[in-house]
Amino acid sequence: MLSIQNLHAGYNGMQVLQGISLQVGAGEITAIIGPNGAGKSTLLKSIFNQCEIYSGKITFKDKDITRFPTHELILEGISYVPQGRLVFSNLTVRENLELGAFTIREKEVVNAALKEVFQKFPFLKERENDFAFALSGGQQQMLAIARALMQNPQLLLLDEPSLGLSPKAMKEIFEKIIQLNKEGIAIIIVEQNAKQAVKIASKTFVLEDGKIALQGGREILKNRKIKSVYFGGR
């Protein structure tokens, strides 16, 4: 579904990604892990054209989308949830969701998308008229993900969805990610919670200094290097 070939990207002329190549299959969950500053978020931003791409190629469903404008990427079927639970706190839950459908002009299509999202996230239906600031941290993260689903994406990019959440909210977020994937959405997840991310992923890529240092399936957790970096050598 998605192919990245020899990607070099960064910000203001400073290169962060140095020759990244990877592929994501339809219906897969792909985890991107690694230490802070390794380029994980930059990788997602490069797919969504939120940073500078110096060279390389990104294709989605056999179409070259390198440097596509963000609104066109959304129309192609890619949605992005940045880190930090970015919701519009002074808007209602429903208004937040409607903003996720900003490229859709037909009201009946927006209403159908709302209905589907409310089926996936029943508590949002119950609180559709509440302001977003009144939601808990975990609920705000769910709202951010739900808003990204308003465009009915085929590929969902998630940047640190569990960041700053309680263990209970974190568990609920990962359960929701698994559910969305079972419904046919391919997912690329950047996560500091490496153990949980690897457990739910079809494959994992470990980034270090802007390069892929390791890749593999769930067995990657047994790698001595992974144990040292993430689990104190245990």
C-alpha positions as CSV (number, residue, x, y, z in Angstrom):
1,M,0.0,0.0,0.0
2,L,2.7,2.5,1.0
3,S,6.3,2.4,-0.2
4,I,9.1,4.7,0.9
5,Q,12.4,4.6,-1.1
6,N,15.7,6.2,0.0
7,L,14.0,9.1,1.8
8,H,16.0,12.0,3.0
9,A,14.0,14.7,4.9
10,G,14.2,17.2,7.7
11,Y,13.6,20.9,8.6
12,N,15.1,24.1,7.3
13,G,17.9,22.4,5.5
14,M,18.8,20.1,8.5
15,Q,18.6,16.5,7.5
16,V,16.9,14.2,10.0
17,L,16.0,11.1,7.9
18,Q,18.9,9.6,6.0
19,G,17.9,7.1,3.4
20,I,14.8,5.5,4.9
21,S,13.3,2.7,2.8
22,L,10.3,0.6,4.0
23,Q,7.0,-0.8,2.8
24,V,3.6,-1.0,4.5
25,G,1.0,-3.6,3.3
26,A,-2.7,-3.1,3.2
27,G,-4.3,-4.1,6.5
28,E,-1.1,-4.0,8.4
29,I,-0.1,-2.3,11.6
30,T,3.4,-1.0,11.3
31,A,5.2,0.2,14.4
32,I,8.0,2.7,14.3
33,I,10.1,2.8,17.5
34,G,13.4,4.2,18.6
35,P,15.1,6.7,21.0
36,N,14.1,10.4,21.1
37,G,15.5,12.3,18.2
38,A,15.7,9.3,16.0
39,G,13.4,10.7,13.3
40,K,10.2,8.8,14.1
41,S,7.8,11.8,14.0
42,T,9.7,13.2,11.0
43,L,9.0,10.0,9.1
44,L,5.2,10.4,9.6
45,K,5.4,14.1,8.8
46,S,7.3,13.3,5.6
47,I,4.5,11.0,4.5
48,F,1.9,13.8,5.3
49,N,4.1,16.5,3.7
50,Q,4.7,18.4,7.0
51,C,8.4,18.7,6.6
52,E,11.0,19.2,3.9
53,I,11.7,16.2,1.6
54,Y,15.2,16.5,0.1
55,S,15.3,13.4,-2.0
56,G,13.6,10.0,-2.2
57,K,10.2,8.8,-3.2
58,I,6.9,8.0,-1.4
59,T,4.2,6.0,-3.3
60,F,0.7,5.2,-2.1
61,K,-1.3,2.5,-4.0
62,D,1.3,2.8,-6.8
63,K,0.9,6.6,-7.0
64,D,3.8,8.9,-6.4
65,I,2.6,11.2,-3.6
66,T,6.0,12.7,-2.7
67,R,5.4,16.4,-1.7
68,F,1.6,16.1,-2.4
69,P,-0.3,19.0,-0.7
70,T,-1.7,17.7,2.6
71,H,-5.4,18.2,1.5
72,E,-4.7,16.0,-1.5
73,L,-3.2,13.3,0.7
74,I,-6.4,13.3,2.7
75,L,-8.4,12.9,-0.5
76,E,-6.1,10.0,-1.5
77,G,-7.0,8.2,1.7
78,I,-4.3,9.1,4.3
79,S,-5.1,10.7,7.7
80,Y,-2.7,11.8,10.4
81,V,-3.1,12.2,14.1
82,P,-0.2,14.3,15.5
83,Q,1.1,13.8,19.0
84,G,-0.2,15.9,21.8
85,R,-4.0,15.3,21.7
86,L,-4.6,18.2,19.4
87,V,-8.3,19.0,19.7
88,F,-10.1,22.3,19.5
89,S,-10.8,22.6,23.2
90,N,-13.4,25.5,22.9
91,L,-15.4,23.6,20.3
92,T,-17.9,20.8,21.0
93,V,-17.1,17.2,20.2
94,R,-19.4,17.3,17.2
95,E,-17.8,20.5,15.9
96,N,-14.3,18.9,16.2
97,L,-15.5,15.9,14.2
98,E,-17.1,18.1,11.6
99,L,-13.8,19.9,11.1
100,G,-12.3,16.5,10.3
101,A,-14.5,16.5,7.2
102,F,-13.5,19.9,5.9
103,T,-12.9,18.6,2.4
104,I,-16.4,17.1,2.1
105,R,-19.1,19.5,0.8
106,E,-22.1,17.2,0.8
107,K,-23.9,17.5,4.1
108,E,-25.4,14.0,3.8
109,V,-21.9,12.5,3.4
110,V,-20.7,14.4,6.5
111,N,-23.7,13.1,8.5
112,A,-23.0,9.6,7.3
113,A,-19.4,9.9,8.4
114,L,-20.5,11.2,11.8
115,K,-22.9,8.3,12.2
116,E,-20.2,5.8,11.5
117,V,-17.7,7.5,13.8
118,F,-20.3,7.6,16.6
119,Q,-20.8,3.8,16.1
120,K,-17.1,3.3,16.6
121,F,-16.8,5.7,19.6
122,P,-20.2,5.5,21.4
123,F,-19.1,7.8,24.2
124,L,-18.5,10.6,21.7
125,K,-22.2,10.4,20.7
126,E,-23.2,10.7,24.3
127,R,-21.0,13.8,24.7
128,E,-21.3,15.3,21.2
129,N,-22.5,18.6,22.6
130,D,-19.8,18.9,25.3
131,F,-16.8,21.1,24.8
132,A,-13.6,19.1,24.1
133,F,-11.8,20.6,27.1
134,A,-14.3,18.8,29.4
135,L,-13.0,15.4,28.2
136,S,-10.3,13.4,29.9
137,G,-6.9,13.0,28.3
138,G,-7.8,9.6,27.0
139,Q,-11.1,10.8,25.6
140,Q,-9.4,13.7,23.9
141,Q,-7.0,11.3,22.2
142,M,-10.0,9.2,21.1
143,L,-11.6,12.3,19.7
144,A,-8.4,13.2,17.8
145,I,-8.4,9.7,16.2
146,A,-12.1,9.8,15.5
147,R,-11.7,13.2,13.8
148,A,-9.1,11.7,11.5
149,L,-11.5,8.9,10.6
150,M,-14.1,11.4,9.3
151,Q,-12.5,11.2,5.8
152,N,-12.7,7.3,5.8
153,P,-9.0,6.8,5.4
154,Q,-7.3,3.7,4.2
155,L,-4.1,4.6,6.0
156,L,-3.9,6.1,9.5
157,L,-0.7,7.7,10.8
158,L,-0.6,7.9,14.6
159,D,2.2,9.8,16.4
160,E,2.6,8.8,20.1
161,P,-1.2,8.1,20.7
162,S,-0.5,6.9,24.3
163,L,1.7,9.8,25.3
164,G,0.8,11.1,28.8
165,L,-2.1,8.8,29.3
166,S,-3.0,6.7,32.3
167,P,-2.4,3.0,32.1
168,K,-6.2,2.4,31.7
169,A,-6.5,5.0,28.9
170,M,-3.5,3.7,27.2
171,K,-5.0,0.1,27.2
172,E,-8.2,1.5,25.7
173,I,-6.3,3.4,23.0
174,F,-4.4,0.3,21.9
175,E,-7.6,-1.8,21.9
176,K,-9.2,0.8,19.7
177,I,-6.2,0.7,17.3
178,I,-6.5,-3.1,17.0
179,Q,-10.3,-2.7,16.4
180,L,-9.8,-0.1,13.6
181,N,-7.2,-2.3,12.0
182,K,-9.5,-5.3,12.0
183,E,-12.1,-3.1,10.2
184,G,-9.6,-2.7,7.3
185,I,-7.5,0.4,8.1
186,A,-3.8,0.1,7.7
187,I,-1.9,1.9,10.5
188,I,1.6,3.3,11.1
189,I,2.1,4.0,14.7
190,V,5.1,5.8,16.3
191,E,5.3,4.9,19.9
192,Q,7.6,5.2,23.0
193,N,5.7,2.4,24.6
194,A,7.8,0.0,22.4
195,K,6.6,-3.3,24.0
196,Q,2.9,-2.6,23.5
197,A,3.4,-1.2,20.0
198,V,5.4,-4.2,18.8
199,K,2.9,-6.6,20.3
200,I,0.0,-5.2,18.1
201,A,2.1,-4.7,15.0
202,S,2.6,-6.9,12.0
203,K,6.1,-5.6,11.7
204,T,8.4,-3.1,13.4
205,F,11.1,-0.7,12.3
206,V,13.6,0.6,14.8
207,L,15.0,4.0,13.9
208,E,18.4,5.4,15.1
209,D,19.9,8.6,13.9
210,G,17.5,8.9,11.0
211,K,18.2,5.4,9.7
212,I,16.6,2.0,10.1
213,A,18.7,0.1,12.6
214,L,16.5,-3.0,12.9
215,Q,13.3,-4.5,11.5
216,G,11.3,-7.5,12.2
217,G,8.1,-9.0,13.7
218,R,7.2,-9.5,17.4
219,E,10.4,-11.5,17.9
220,I,12.3,-8.2,17.7
221,L,11.5,-7.7,21.4
222,K,14.0,-10.5,22.2
223,N,16.8,-8.6,20.4
224,R,19.6,-7.8,22.9
225,K,19.8,-4.2,21.6
226,I,16.0,-3.7,22.1
227,K,16.2,-5.1,25.6
228,S,19.1,-2.8,26.5
229,V,17.5,0.4,25.2
230,Y,13.9,-0.2,26.3
231,F,13.9,-2.6,29.2
232,G,17.2,-2.0,31.0
233,G,18.7,-5.2,29.7
234,R,16.0,-7.5,31.1
